[in-house]
Amino acid sequence: MCENSNPSSKCNCIAEILKVINILQCEVCPGDSCLETCTRAFFGPASSVDFNTRPVTLYTCNGTQVAIPVSNTPGETTTSGTFRVEKVDGCCATLRVLTYDEASSTYTATNSFFTINTDCLCAIKCLGDTYVEGV
């Protein structure tokens, strides 16, 4: 748990943001125009429903970006710091590791998943909405 966390709180704001992203990803639809924040109600341009993922990067309380192996193979050394929210249950979030191909500017879903206690996170950065095949 973070040094400055309130142990009496049930969850932190990161968990709430991840919950909203998960709901939006599950029910993609155009909506109200909002500020360009992680919790804006639509994916991509207001007139488009071609996106199904709001990729995120996460940071621990000491400022380190979370990076997870891209496969479940023992000894895997290739990691990624970009994730898709798959499920949020209280203060626990299950995320899928995404890889990014700079040449084609596309994300690829991996079969690498992890669950993190959101109380251990202090920052989230939302990346541009995108379409990820197979999610």
N, CA, C and O atoms as CSV, one atom per row, in Angstrom:
chain,resi,resn,atom,element,x,y,z
A,1,MET,N,N,0.842,-1.174,0.000
A,1,MET,CA,C,0.000,0.000,0.000
A,1,MET,C,C,0.889,1.239,0.000
A,1,MET,O,O,1.981,1.209,0.568
A,2,CYS,N,N,0.456,2.298,-0.608
A,2,CYS,CA,C,1.224,3.531,-0.680
A,2,CYS,C,C,1.396,4.136,0.700
A,2,CYS,O,O,0.558,3.970,1.587
A,3,GLU,N,N,2.497,4.837,0.854
A,3,GLU,CA,C,2.777,5.460,2.155
A,3,GLU,C,C,1.684,6.433,2.568
A,3,GLU,O,O,1.335,6.506,3.747
A,4,ASN,N,N,1.140,7.181,1.613
A,4,ASN,CA,C,0.153,8.207,1.931
A,4,ASN,C,C,-1.283,7.734,1.793
A,4,ASN,O,O,-2.213,8.536,1.872
A,5,SER,N,N,-1.470,6.433,1.588
A,5,SER,CA,C,-2.834,5.920,1.424
A,5,SER,C,C,-3.589,5.982,2.738
A,5,SER,O,O,-3.007,5.879,3.818
A,6,ASN,N,N,-4.880,6.151,2.623
A,6,ASN,CA,C,-5.743,6.147,3.782
A,6,ASN,C,C,-6.222,4.710,3.994
A,6,ASN,O,O,-7.043,4.227,3.215
A,7,PRO,N,N,-5.733,4.010,5.026
A,7,PRO,CA,C,-6.106,2.613,5.209
A,7,PRO,C,C,-7.594,2.410,5.467
A,7,PRO,O,O,-8.093,1.295,5.314
A,8,SER,N,N,-8.306,3.451,5.850
A,8,SER,CA,C,-9.730,3.293,6.110
A,8,SER,C,C,-10.565,3.413,4.837
A,8,SER,O,O,-11.751,3.083,4.841
A,9,SER,N,N,-9.947,3.889,3.731
A,9,SER,CA,C,-10.718,4.012,2.497
A,9,SER,C,C,-10.868,2.647,1.845
A,9,SER,O,O,-10.000,1.784,1.970
A,10,LYS,N,N,-11.993,2.464,1.141
A,10,LYS,CA,C,-12.265,1.176,0.517
A,10,LYS,C,C,-11.465,1.006,-0.766
A,10,LYS,O,O,-11.085,-0.116,-1.100
A,11,CYS,N,N,-11.206,2.060,-1.476
A,11,CYS,CA,C,-10.462,2.008,-2.733
A,11,CYS,C,C,-9.929,3.398,-3.041
A,11,CYS,O,O,-10.237,4.370,-2.350
A,12,ASN,N,N,-9.129,3.469,-4.085
A,12,ASN,CA,C,-8.625,4.775,-4.479
A,12,ASN,C,C,-9.230,5.198,-5.816
A,12,ASN,O,O,-9.991,4.451,-6.431
A,13,CYS,N,N,-8.887,6.384,-6.246
A,13,CYS,CA,C,-9.475,6.914,-7.476
A,13,CYS,C,C,-9.048,6.132,-8.702
A,13,CYS,O,O,-9.782,6.103,-9.689
A,14,ILE,N,N,-7.886,5.499,-8.672
A,14,ILE,CA,C,-7.442,4.698,-9.814
A,14,ILE,C,C,-8.441,3.573,-10.073
A,14,ILE,O,O,-8.789,3.305,-11.222
A,15,ALA,N,N,-8.907,2.909,-9.002
A,15,ALA,CA,C,-9.887,1.827,-9.155
A,15,ALA,C,C,-11.158,2.357,-9.802
A,15,ALA,O,O,-11.734,1.692,-10.662
A,16,GLU,N,N,-11.597,3.528,-9.406
A,16,GLU,CA,C,-12.818,4.105,-9.972
A,16,GLU,C,C,-12.638,4.419,-11.457
A,16,GLU,O,O,-13.548,4.172,-12.249
A,17,ILE,N,N,-11.488,4.956,-11.846
A,17,ILE,CA,C,-11.230,5.257,-13.253
A,17,ILE,C,C,-11.196,3.968,-14.063
A,17,ILE,O,O,-11.759,3.905,-15.156
A,18,LEU,N,N,-10.539,2.941,-13.535
A,18,LEU,CA,C,-10.471,1.665,-14.246
A,18,LEU,C,C,-11.856,1.050,-14.405
A,18,LEU,O,O,-12.144,0.432,-15.430
A,19,LYS,N,N,-12.720,1.213,-13.397
A,19,LYS,CA,C,-14.094,0.704,-13.502
A,19,LYS,C,C,-14.831,1.385,-14.647
A,19,LYS,O,O,-15.515,0.727,-15.430
A,20,VAL,N,N,-14.691,2.704,-14.742
A,20,VAL,CA,C,-15.365,3.449,-15.809
A,20,VAL,C,C,-14.845,3.008,-17.169
A,20,VAL,O,O,-15.636,2.794,-18.088
A,21,ILE,N,N,-13.531,2.868,-17.314
A,21,ILE,CA,C,-12.962,2.427,-18.582
A,21,ILE,C,C,-13.499,1.051,-18.950
A,21,ILE,O,O,-13.849,0.809,-20.105
A,22,ASN,N,N,-13.567,0.152,-17.978
A,22,ASN,CA,C,-14.071,-1.193,-18.237
A,22,ASN,C,C,-15.520,-1.156,-18.708
A,22,ASN,O,O,-15.877,-1.850,-19.660
A,23,ILE,N,N,-16.351,-0.366,-18.061
A,23,ILE,CA,C,-17.757,-0.243,-18.464
A,23,ILE,C,C,-17.854,0.298,-19.880
A,23,ILE,O,O,-18.631,-0.212,-20.687
A,24,LEU,N,N,-17.080,1.320,-20.186
A,24,LEU,CA,C,-17.115,1.913,-21.522
A,24,LEU,C,C,-16.654,0.922,-22.575
A,24,LEU,O,O,-17.229,0.865,-23.663
A,25,GLN,N,N,-15.631,0.144,-22.272
A,25,GLN,CA,C,-15.140,-0.838,-23.229
A,25,GLN,C,C,-16.165,-1.934,-23.464
A,25,GLN,O,O,-16.275,-2.454,-24.575
A,26,CYS,N,N,-16.914,-2.289,-22.432
A,26,CYS,CA,C,-17.928,-3.342,-22.564
A,26,CYS,C,C,-19.154,-2.869,-23.328
A,26,CYS,O,O,-19.844,-3.680,-23.946
A,27,GLU,N,N,-19.435,-1.590,-23.298
A,27,GLU,CA,C,-20.633,-1.057,-23.930
A,27,GLU,C,C,-20.281,0.141,-24.799
A,27,GLU,O,O,-20.762,1.249,-24.562
A,28,VAL,N,N,-19.448,-0.078,-25.797
A,28,VAL,CA,C,-18.981,1.007,-26.662
A,28,VAL,C,C,-20.169,1.630,-27.386
A,28,VAL,O,O,-20.934,0.950,-28.069
A,29,CYS,N,N,-20.298,2.934,-27.218
A,29,CYS,CA,C,-21.321,3.667,-27.937
A,29,CYS,C,C,-20.960,5.141,-27.930
A,29,CYS,O,O,-20.296,5.609,-27.005
A,30,PRO,N,N,-21.389,5.885,-28.951
A,30,PRO,CA,C,-21.106,7.315,-28.948
A,30,PRO,C,C,-21.895,7.997,-27.839
A,30,PRO,O,O,-22.960,7.519,-27.448
A,31,GLY,N,N,-21.392,9.080,-27.345
A,31,GLY,CA,C,-22.093,9.723,-26.245
A,31,GLY,C,C,-21.840,11.204,-26.194
A,31,GLY,O,O,-21.492,11.835,-27.193
A,32,ASP,N,N,-22.021,11.750,-25.001
A,32,ASP,CA,C,-21.838,13.175,-24.772
A,32,ASP,C,C,-20.401,13.572,-25.082
A,32,ASP,O,O,-19.481,12.762,-24.969
A,33,SER,N,N,-20.228,14.793,-25.461
A,33,SER,CA,C,-18.865,15.272,-25.600
A,33,SER,C,C,-18.398,15.703,-24.217
A,33,SER,O,O,-19.102,16.408,-23.494
A,34,CYS,N,N,-17.190,15.260,-23.867
A,34,CYS,CA,C,-16.634,15.522,-22.541
A,34,CYS,C,C,-15.220,16.042,-22.713
A,34,CYS,O,O,-14.693,16.116,-23.823
A,35,LEU,N,N,-14.637,16.388,-21.621
A,35,LEU,CA,C,-13.232,16.735,-21.642
A,35,LEU,C,C,-12.449,15.511,-22.087
A,35,LEU,O,O,-12.914,14.384,-21.915
A,36,GLU,N,N,-11.288,15.712,-22.647
A,36,GLU,CA,C,-10.447,14.597,-23.092
A,36,GLU,C,C,-9.757,13.974,-21.877
A,36,GLU,O,O,-8.550,14.127,-21.689
A,37,THR,N,N,-10.529,13.280,-21.067
A,37,THR,CA,C,-9.995,12.636,-19.878
A,37,THR,C,C,-10.188,11.130,-19.986
A,37,THR,O,O,-10.810,10.644,-20.931
A,38,CYS,N,N,-9.655,10.395,-19.020
A,38,CYS,CA,C,-9.794,8.937,-19.024
A,38,CYS,C,C,-11.248,8.506,-18.946
A,38,CYS,O,O,-11.585,7.417,-19.410
A,39,THR,N,N,-12.116,9.327,-18.374
A,39,THR,CA,C,-13.504,8.930,-18.168
A,39,THR,C,C,-14.470,9.555,-19.175
A,39,THR,O,O,-15.678,9.551,-18.939
A,40,ARG,N,N,-13.969,10.094,-20.292
A,40,ARG,CA,C,-14.895,10.633,-21.297
A,40,ARG,C,C,-15.809,9.507,-21.752
A,40,ARG,O,O,-15.388,8.352,-21.811
A,41,ALA,N,N,-17.032,9.827,-22.067
A,41,ALA,CA,C,-18.083,8.832,-22.262
A,41,ALA,C,C,-18.050,8.133,-23.609
A,41,ALA,O,O,-18.812,7.187,-23.808
A,42,PHE,N,N,-17.212,8.546,-24.533
A,42,PHE,CA,C,-17.198,7.914,-25.844
A,42,PHE,C,C,-15.775,7.508,-26.203
A,42,PHE,O,O,-14.805,8.005,-25.630
A,43,PHE,N,N,-15.674,6.601,-27.155
A,43,PHE,CA,C,-14.378,6.177,-27.646
A,43,PHE,C,C,-14.091,6.892,-28.950
A,43,PHE,O,O,-14.941,6.943,-29.839
A,44,GLY,N,N,-12.887,7.447,-29.065
A,44,GLY,CA,C,-12.482,8.115,-30.289
A,44,GLY,C,C,-13.315,9.346,-30.560
A,44,GLY,O,O,-13.887,9.932,-29.640
A,45,PRO,N,N,-13.388,9.749,-31.838
A,45,PRO,CA,C,-14.208,10.904,-32.208
A,45,PRO,C,C,-15.669,10.659,-31.829
A,45,PRO,O,O,-16.131,9.518,-31.845
A,46,ALA,N,N,-16.385,11.711,-31.493
A,46,ALA,CA,C,-17.770,11.575,-31.031
A,46,ALA,C,C,-18.670,10.858,-32.028
A,46,ALA,O,O,-19.694,10.301,-31.634
A,47,SER,N,N,-18.314,10.858,-33.306
A,47,SER,CA,C,-19.174,10.231,-34.308
A,47,SER,C,C,-18.741,8.800,-34.650
A,47,SER,O,O,-19.303,8.189,-35.559
A,48,SER,N,N,-17.769,8.273,-33.946
A,48,SER,CA,C,-17.230,6.962,-34.309
A,48,SER,C,C,-17.460,5.926,-33.216
A,48,SER,O,O,-17.382,6.236,-32.028
A,49,VAL,N,N,-17.743,4.700,-33.625
A,49,VAL,CA,C,-17.841,3.589,-32.678
A,49,VAL,C,C,-16.876,2.482,-33.105
A,49,VAL,O,O,-17.077,1.318,-32.757
A,50,ASP,N,N,-15.843,2.833,-33.848
A,50,ASP,CA,C,-14.887,1.857,-34.345
A,50,ASP,C,C,-13.854,1.440,-33.300
A,50,ASP,O,O,-13.064,0.532,-33.559
A,51,PHE,N,N,-13.834,2.057,-32.161
A,51,PHE,CA,C,-12.840,1.752,-31.141
A,51,PHE,C,C,-13.445,0.882,-30.050
A,51,PHE,O,O,-14.628,1.008,-29.736
A,52,ASN,N,N,-12.635,-0.003,-29.471
A,52,ASN,CA,C,-13.132,-0.866,-28.400
A,52,ASN,C,C,-12.218,-0.896,-27.180
A,52,ASN,O,O,-12.473,-1.642,-26.234
A,53,THR,N,N,-11.162,-0.099,-27.195
A,53,THR,CA,C,-10.193,-0.145,-26.104
A,53,THR,C,C,-9.651,1.240,-25.809
A,53,THR,O,O,-9.371,2.023,-26.717
A,54,ARG,N,N,-9.508,1.529,-24.521
A,54,ARG,CA,C,-8.824,2.728,-24.061
A,54,ARG,C,C,-7.561,2.247,-23.343
A,54,ARG,O,O,-7.608,1.977,-22.143
A,55,PRO,N,N,-6.432,2.135,-24.055
A,55,PRO,CA,C,-5.208,1.641,-23.433
A,55,PRO,C,C,-4.743,2.563,-22.310
A,55,PRO,O,O,-4.918,3.780,-22.369
A,56,VAL,N,N,-4.148,1.953,-21.290
A,56,VAL,CA,C,-3.659,2.719,-20.148
A,56,VAL,C,C,-2.245,2.294,-19.791
A,56,VAL,O,O,-1.822,1.171,-20.062
A,57,THR,N,N,-1.529,3.223,-19.175
A,57,THR,CA,C,-0.276,2.909,-18.510
A,57,THR,C,C,-0.484,3.268,-17.048
A,57,THR,O,O,-1.207,4.210,-16.726
A,58,LEU,N,N,0.154,2.510,-16.169
A,58,LEU,CA,C,-0.033,2.677,-14.735
A,58,LEU,C,C,1.307,2.955,-14.056
A,58,LEU,O,O,2.355,2.500,-14.514
A,59,TYR,N,N,1.253,3.708,-12.959
A,59,TYR,CA,C,2.462,4.065,-12.229
A,59,TYR,C,C,2.266,3.777,-10.747
A,59,TYR,O,O,1.215,4.071,-10.176
A,60,THR,N,N,3.291,3.201,-10.135
A,60,THR,CA,C,3.246,2.922,-8.703
A,60,THR,C,C,3.480,4.208,-7.931
A,60,THR,O,O,3.778,5.250,-8.515
A,61,CYS,N,N,3.344,4.127,-6.621
A,61,CYS,CA,C,3.471,5.319,-5.785
A,61,CYS,C,C,4.884,5.888,-5.764
A,61,CYS,O,O,5.077,7.048,-5.400
A,62,ASN,N,N,5.879,5.079,-6.152
A,62,ASN,CA,C,7.239,5.620,-6.217
A,62,ASN,C,C,7.575,6.147,-7.609
A,62,ASN,O,O,8.720,6.515,-7.869
A,63,GLY,N,N,6.589,6.188,-8.509
A,63,GLY,CA,C,6.769,6.756,-9.838
A,63,GLY,C,C,7.224,5.779,-10.903
A,63,GLY,O,O,7.472,6.183,-12.039
A,64,THR,N,N,7.338,4.515,-10.566
A,64,THR,CA,C,7.761,3.500,-11.523
A,64,THR,C,C,6.595,3.058,-12.386
A,64,THR,O,O,5.516,2.760,-11.874
A,65,GLN,N,N,6.809,3.014,-13.710
A,65,GLN,CA,C,5.760,2.523,-14.606
A,65,GLN,C,C,5.661,1.011,-14.463
A,65,GLN,O,O,6.675,0.313,-14.435
A,66,VAL,N,N,4.436,0.512,-14.373
A,66,VAL,CA,C,4.194,-0.925,-14.289
A,66,VAL,C,C,4.512,-1.531,-15.652
A,66,VAL,O,O,4.020,-1.053,-16.675
A,67,ALA,N,N,5.336,-2.587,-15.671
A,67,ALA,CA,C,5.674,-3.312,-16.892
A,67,ALA,C,C,5.547,-4.801,-16.604
A,67,ALA,O,O,6.071,-5.297,-15.606
A,68,ILE,N,N,4.846,-5.510,-17.487
A,68,ILE,CA,C,4.538,-6.927,-17.292
A,68,ILE,C,C,5.011,-7.698,-18.532
A,68,ILE,O,O,4.928,-7.179,-19.646
A,69,PRO,N,N,5.510,-8.942,-18.350
A,69,PRO,CA,C,5.915,-9.753,-19.509
A,69,PRO,C,C,4.766,-9.910,-20.513
A,69,PRO,O,O,3.600,-9.999,-20.127
A,70,VAL,N,N,5.108,-9.942,-21.797
A,70,VAL,CA,C,4.092,-10.039,-22.843
A,70,VAL,C,C,3.602,-11.462,-23.064
A,70,VAL,O,O,2.652,-11.675,-23.818
A,71,SER,N,N,4.229,-12.431,-22.425
A,71,SER,CA,C,3.734,-13.804,-22.520
A,71,SER,C,C,3.881,-14.483,-21.166
A,71,SER,O,O,4.540,-13.969,-20.262
A,72,ASN,N,N,3.252,-15.650,-21.047
A,72,ASN,CA,C,3.319,-16.407,-19.806
A,72,ASN,C,C,4.467,-17.417,-19.814
A,72,ASN,O,O,4.558,-18.270,-18.931
A,73,THR,N,N,5.326,-17.318,-20.799
A,73,THR,CA,C,6.454,-18.233,-20.921
A,73,THR,C,C,7.452,-17.948,-19.796
A,73,THR,O,O,7.849,-16.800,-19.595
A,74,PRO,N,N,7.862,-18.998,-19.059
A,74,PRO,CA,C,8.870,-18.785,-18.006
A,74,PRO,C,C,10.140,-18.160,-18.592
A,74,PRO,O,O,10.619,-18.573,-19.648
A,75,GLY,N,N,10.667,-17.176,-17.900
A,75,GLY,CA,C,11.881,-16.506,-18.343
A,75,GLY,C,C,11.667,-15.416,-19.374
A,75,GLY,O,O,12.637,-14.854,-19.883
A,76,GLU,N,N,10.426,-15.105,-19.692
A,76,GLU,CA,C,10.115,-14.045,-20.667
A,76,GLU,C,C,10.747,-12.738,-20.193
A,76,GLU,O,O,10.564,-12.332,-19.045
A,77,THR,N,N,11.490,-12.086,-21.083
A,77,THR,CA,C,12.134,-10.823,-20.714
A,77,THR,C,C,11.521,-9.619,-21.406
A,77,THR,O,O,11.754,-8.485,-20.986
A,78,THR,N,N,10.738,-9.840,-22.463
A,78,THR,CA,C,10.084,-8.727,-23.145
A,78,THR,C,C,8.876,-8.308,-22.335
A,78,THR,O,O,8.021,-9.132,-22.011
A,79,THR,N,N,8.803,-7.030,-22.008
A,79,THR,CA,C,7.693,-6.519,-21.212
A,79,THR,C,C,6.978,-5.393,-21.949
A,79,THR,O,O,7.482,-4.839,-22.926
A,80,SER,N,N,5.803,-5.078,-21.454
A,80,SER,CA,C,5.040,-3.949,-21.980
A,80,SER,C,C,4.433,-3.202,-20.805
A,80,SER,O,O,4.119,-3.792,-19.772
A,81,GLY,N,N,4.276,-1.918,-20.975
A,81,GLY,CA,C,3.651,-1.086,-19.951
A,81,GLY,C,C,2.298,-0.562,-20.393
A,81,GLY,O,O,1.782,0.397,-19.819
A,82,THR,N,N,1.719,-1.188,-21.415
A,82,THR,CA,C,0.429,-0.759,-21.942
A,82,THR,C,C,-0.582,-1.873,-21.730
A,82,THR,O,O,-0.313,-3.036,-22.029
A,83,PHE,N,N,-1.768,-1.498,-21.203
A,83,PHE,CA,C,-2.731,-2.505,-20.788
A,83,PHE,C,C,-4.151,-2.150,-21.215
A,83,PHE,O,O,-4.475,-0.994,-21.488
A,84,ARG,N,N,-4.988,-3.194,-21.262
A,84,ARG,CA,C,-6.428,-3.053,-21.487
A,84,ARG,C,C,-7.129,-3.547,-20.232
A,84,ARG,O,O,-6.828,-4.637,-19.745
A,85,VAL,N,N,-8.050,-2.769,-19.707
A,85,VAL,CA,C,-8.816,-3.173,-18.528
A,85,VAL,C,C,-9.773,-4.289,-18.934
A,85,VAL,O,O,-10.532,-4.144,-19.893
A,86,GLU,N,N,-9.738,-5.388,-18.211
A,86,GLU,CA,C,-10.624,-6.514,-18.485
A,86,GLU,C,C,-11.690,-6.685,-17.415
A,86,GLU,O,O,-12.809,-7.098,-17.719
A,87,LYS,N,N,-11.359,-6.373,-16.165
A,87,LYS,CA,C,-12.317,-6.552,-15.075
A,87,LYS,C,C,-11.844,-5.733,-13.875
A,87,LYS,O,O,-10.644,-5.608,-13.628
A,88,VAL,N,N,-12.799,-5.181,-13.138
A,88,VAL,CA,C,-12.490,-4.485,-11.893
A,88,VAL,C,C,-13.427,-5.016,-10.833
A,88,VAL,O,O,-14.647,-5.000,-11.000
A,89,ASP,N,N,-12.856,-5.485,-9.746
A,89,ASP,CA,C,-13.623,-6.032,-8.633
A,89,ASP,C,C,-13.097,-5.389,-7.354
A,89,ASP,O,O,-12.061,-5.788,-6.822
A,90,GLY,N,N,-13.830,-4.387,-6.872
A,90,GLY,CA,C,-13.351,-3.656,-5.693
A,90,GLY,C,C,-12.048,-2.950,-6.016
A,90,GLY,O,O,-11.979,-2.168,-6.964
A,91,CYS,N,N,-11.021,-3.221,-5.236
A,91,CYS,CA,C,-9.714,-2.591,-5.437
A,91,CYS,C,C,-8.783,-3.441,-6.299
A,91,CYS,O,O,-7.601,-3.123,-6.434
A,92,CYS,N,N,-9.299,-4.500,-6.871
A,92,CYS,CA,C,-8.488,-5.376,-7.721
A,92,CYS,C,C,-8.903,-5.187,-9.174
A,92,CYS,O,O,-10.088,-5.219,-9.504
A,93,ALA,N,N,-7.923,-4.992,-10.027
A,93,ALA,CA,C,-8.186,-4.849,-11.454
A,93,ALA,C,C,-7.408,-5.919,-12.205
A,93,ALA,O,O,-6.224,-6.140,-11.950
A,94,THR,N,N,-8.092,-6.580,-13.138
A,94,THR,CA,C,-7.439,-7.540,-14.016
A,94,THR,C,C,-7.228,-6.851,-15.348
A,94,THR,O,O,-8.163,-6.313,-15.942
A,95,LEU,N,N,-5.994,-6.874,-15.807
A,95,LEU,CA,C,-5.637,-6.188,-17.046
A,95,LEU,C,C,-4.961,-7.148,-18.007
A,95,LEU,O,O,-4.323,-8.118,-17.598
A,96,ARG,N,N,-5.114,-6.856,-19.303
A,96,ARG,CA,C,-4.463,-7.626,-20.372
A,96,ARG,C,C,-3.281,-6.797,-20.870
A,96,ARG,O,O,-3.399,-5.587,-21.064
A,97,VAL,N,N,-2.159,-7.448,-21.071
A,97,VAL,CA,C,-0.983,-6.782,-21.616
A,97,VAL,C,C,-1.180,-6.585,-23.113
A,97,VAL,O,O,-1.572,-7.508,-23.827
A,98,LEU,N,N,-0.902,-5.366,-23.580
A,98,LEU,CA,C,-0.957,-5.042,-25.009
A,98,LEU,C,C,0.454,-4.763,-25.501
A,98,LEU,O,O,1.293,-4.257,-24.756
A,99,THR,N,N,0.710,-5.094,-26.750
A,99,THR,CA,C,1.964,-4.694,-27.375
A,99,THR,C,C,1.629,-3.649,-28.433
A,99,THR,O,O,0.508,-3.597,-28.939
A,100,TYR,N,N,2.616,-2.819,-28.760
A,100,TYR,CA,C,2.393,-1.742,-29.713
A,100,TYR,C,C,3.402,-1.857,-30.843
A,100,TYR,O,O,4.603,-1.980,-30.605
A,101,ASP,N,N,2.909,-1.817,-32.071
A,101,ASP,CA,C,3.757,-1.848,-33.252
A,101,ASP,C,C,3.847,-0.427,-33.792
A,101,ASP,O,O,2.876,0.108,-34.328
A,102,GLU,N,N,5.016,0.176,-33.645
A,102,GLU,CA,C,5.187,1.562,-34.080
A,102,GLU,C,C,5.031,1.716,-35.586
A,102,GLU,O,O,4.533,2.739,-36.055
A,103,ALA,N,N,5.452,0.707,-36.350
A,103,ALA,CA,C,5.379,0.800,-37.813
A,103,ALA,C,C,3.940,0.940,-38.303
A,103,ALA,O,O,3.662,1.714,-39.219
A,104,SER,N,N,3.024,0.183,-37.683
A,104,SER,CA,C,1.627,0.234,-38.124
A,104,SER,C,C,0.733,1.035,-37.176
A,104,SER,O,O,-0.455,1.215,-37.443
A,105,SER,N,N,1.306,1.514,-36.071
A,105,SER,CA,C,0.556,2.262,-35.049
A,105,SER,C,C,-0.647,1.475,-34.538
A,105,SER,O,O,-1.731,2.028,-34.357
A,106,THR,N,N,-0.442,0.169,-34.306
A,106,THR,CA,C,-1.525,-0.669,-33.814
A,106,THR,C,C,-1.117,-1.404,-32.543
A,106,THR,O,O,0.057,-1.691,-32.307
A,107,TYR,N,N,-2.129,-1.696,-31.736
A,107,TYR,CA,C,-1.941,-2.499,-30.532
A,107,TYR,C,C,-2.366,-3.926,-30.836
A,107,TYR,O,O,-3.270,-4.169,-31.635
A,108,THR,N,N,-1.693,-4.864,-30.178
A,108,THR,CA,C,-2.043,-6.272,-30.291
A,108,THR,C,C,-2.323,-6.801,-28.896
A,108,THR,O,O,-1.568,-6.543,-27.958
A,109,ALA,N,N,-3.419,-7.547,-28.766
A,109,ALA,CA,C,-3.761,-8.167,-27.495
A,109,ALA,C,C,-2.871,-9.384,-27.290
A,109,ALA,O,O,-2.636,-10.146,-28.227
A,110,THR,N,N,-2.378,-9.572,-26.076
A,110,THR,CA,C,-1.620,-10.775,-25.741
A,110,THR,C,C,-2.500,-11.663,-24.876
A,110,THR,O,O,-3.605,-11.272,-24.500
A,111,ASN,N,N,-2.021,-12.835,-24.564
A,111,ASN,CA,C,-2.713,-13.724,-23.626
A,111,ASN,C,C,-2.083,-13.631,-22.244
A,111,ASN,O,O,-2.188,-14.558,-21.441
A,112,SER,N,N,-1.433,-12.515,-21.976
A,112,SER,CA,C,-0.824,-12.273,-20.673
A,112,SER,C,C,-1.748,-11.341,-19.880
A,112,SER,O,O,-2.008,-10.207,-20.283
A,113,PHE,N,N,-2.229,-11.843,-18.759
A,113,PHE,CA,C,-3.126,-11.095,-17.884
A,113,PHE,C,C,-2.488,-10.991,-16.505
A,113,PHE,O,O,-1.664,-11.826,-16.130
A,114,PHE,N,N,-2.871,-9.967,-15.757
A,114,PHE,CA,C,-2.426,-9.865,-14.375
A,114,PHE,C,C,-3.481,-9.110,-13.578
A,114,PHE,O,O,-4.284,-8.357,-14.129
A,115,THR,N,N,-3.459,-9.328,-12.279
A,115,THR,CA,C,-4.372,-8.635,-11.373
A,115,THR,C,C,-3.527,-7.772,-10.449
A,115,THR,O,O,-2.518,-8.218,-9.903
A,116,ILE,N,N,-3.959,-6.533,-10.285
A,116,ILE,CA,C,-3.204,-5.602,-9.460
A,116,ILE,C,C,-4.126,-4.966,-8.427
A,116,ILE,O,O,-5.294,-4.689,-8.701
A,117,ASN,N,N,-3.586,-4.745,-7.252
A,117,ASN,CA,C,-4.289,-4.027,-6.197
A,117,ASN,C,C,-4.153,-2.543,-6.521
A,117,ASN,O,O,-3.043,-2.010,-6.503
A,118,THR,N,N,-5.245,-1.878,-6.811
A,118,THR,CA,C,-5.182,-0.476,-7.226
A,118,THR,C,C,-4.716,0.449,-6.111
A,118,THR,O,O,-4.348,1.595,-6.371
A,119,ASP,N,N,-4.729,-0.039,-4.864
A,119,ASP,CA,C,-4.178,0.772,-3.780
A,119,ASP,C,C,-2.676,0.974,-3.945
A,119,ASP,O,O,-2.098,1.868,-3.328
A,120,CYS,N,N,-2.045,0.152,-4.771
A,120,CYS,CA,C,-0.601,0.256,-5.010
A,120,CYS,C,C,-0.278,1.191,-6.164
A,120,CYS,O,O,0.888,1.345,-6.525
A,121,LEU,N,N,-1.289,1.815,-6.747
A,121,LEU,CA,C,-1.099,2.705,-7.880
A,121,LEU,C,C,-1.372,4.139,-7.481
A,121,LEU,O,O,-2.248,4.418,-6.662
A,122,CYS,N,N,-0.608,5.047,-8.074
A,122,CYS,CA,C,-0.819,6.458,-7.781
A,122,CYS,C,C,-1.087,7.298,-9.021
A,122,CYS,O,O,-1.482,8.459,-8.914
A,123,ALA,N,N,-0.873,6.712,-10.205
A,123,ALA,CA,C,-1.121,7.480,-11.424
A,123,ALA,C,C,-1.548,6.555,-12.547
A,123,ALA,O,O,-1.136,5.397,-12.619
A,124,ILE,N,N,-2.380,7.093,-13.416
A,124,ILE,CA,C,-2.836,6.385,-14.613
A,124,ILE,C,C,-2.740,7.357,-15.775
A,124,ILE,O,O,-3.065,8.536,-15.636
A,125,LYS,N,N,-2.295,6.860,-16.919
A,125,LYS,CA,C,-2.261,7.674,-18.128
A,125,LYS,C,C,-3.072,6.943,-19.181
A,125,LYS,O,O,-2.792,5.786,-19.494
A,126,CYS,N,N,-4.067,7.610,-19.723
A,126,CYS,CA,C,-4.878,7.029,-20.777
A,126,CYS,C,C,-4.267,7.404,-22.114
A,126,CYS,O,O,-3.898,8.555,-22.350
A,127,LEU,N,N,-4.169,6.414,-22.979
A,127,LEU,CA,C,-3.645,6.633,-24.322
A,127,LEU,C,C,-4.826,6.778,-25.268
A,127,LEU,O,O,-5.972,6.594,-24.858
A,128,GLY,N,N,-4.568,7.097,-26.504
A,128,GLY,CA,C,-5.637,7.300,-27.473
A,128,GLY,C,C,-6.482,6.054,-27.685
A,128,GLY,O,O,-5.951,4.947,-27.780
A,129,ASP,N,N,-7.789,6.229,-27.760
A,129,ASP,CA,C,-8.687,5.114,-28.006
A,129,ASP,C,C,-8.298,4.420,-29.306
A,129,ASP,O,O,-7.810,5.046,-30.247
A,130,THR,N,N,-8.531,3.099,-29.333
A,130,THR,CA,C,-8.111,2.320,-30.476
A,130,THR,C,C,-8.976,1.079,-30.623
A,130,THR,O,O,-9.794,0.766,-29.758
A,131,TYR,N,N,-8.782,0.384,-31.725
A,131,TYR,CA,C,-9.428,-0.904,-31.916
A,131,TYR,C,C,-8.367,-1.979,-31.726
A,131,TYR,O,O,-7.305,-1.927,-32.347
A,132,VAL,N,N,-8.656,-2.958,-30.861
A,132,VAL,CA,C,-7.758,-4.090,-30.644
A,132,VAL,C,C,-8.528,-5.336,-31.043
A,132,VAL,O,O,-9.569,-5.647,-30.463
A,133,GLU,N,N,-8.014,-6.043,-32.030
A,133,GLU,CA,C,-8.703,-7.238,-32.523
A,133,GLU,C,C,-8.627,-8.361,-31.486
A,133,GLU,O,O,-7.617,-8.539,-30.806
A,134,GLY,N,N,-9.721,-9.105,-31.390
A,134,GLY,CA,C,-9.747,-10.293,-30.540
A,134,GLY,C,C,-9.995,-10.064,-29.071
A,134,GLY,O,O,-9.765,-10.960,-28.258
A,135,VAL,N,N,-10.463,-8.874,-28.709
A,135,VAL,CA,C,-10.767,-8.633,-27.283
A,135,VAL,C,C,-12.265,-8.534,-27.071
A,135,VAL,O,O,-12.717,-8.334,-25.944
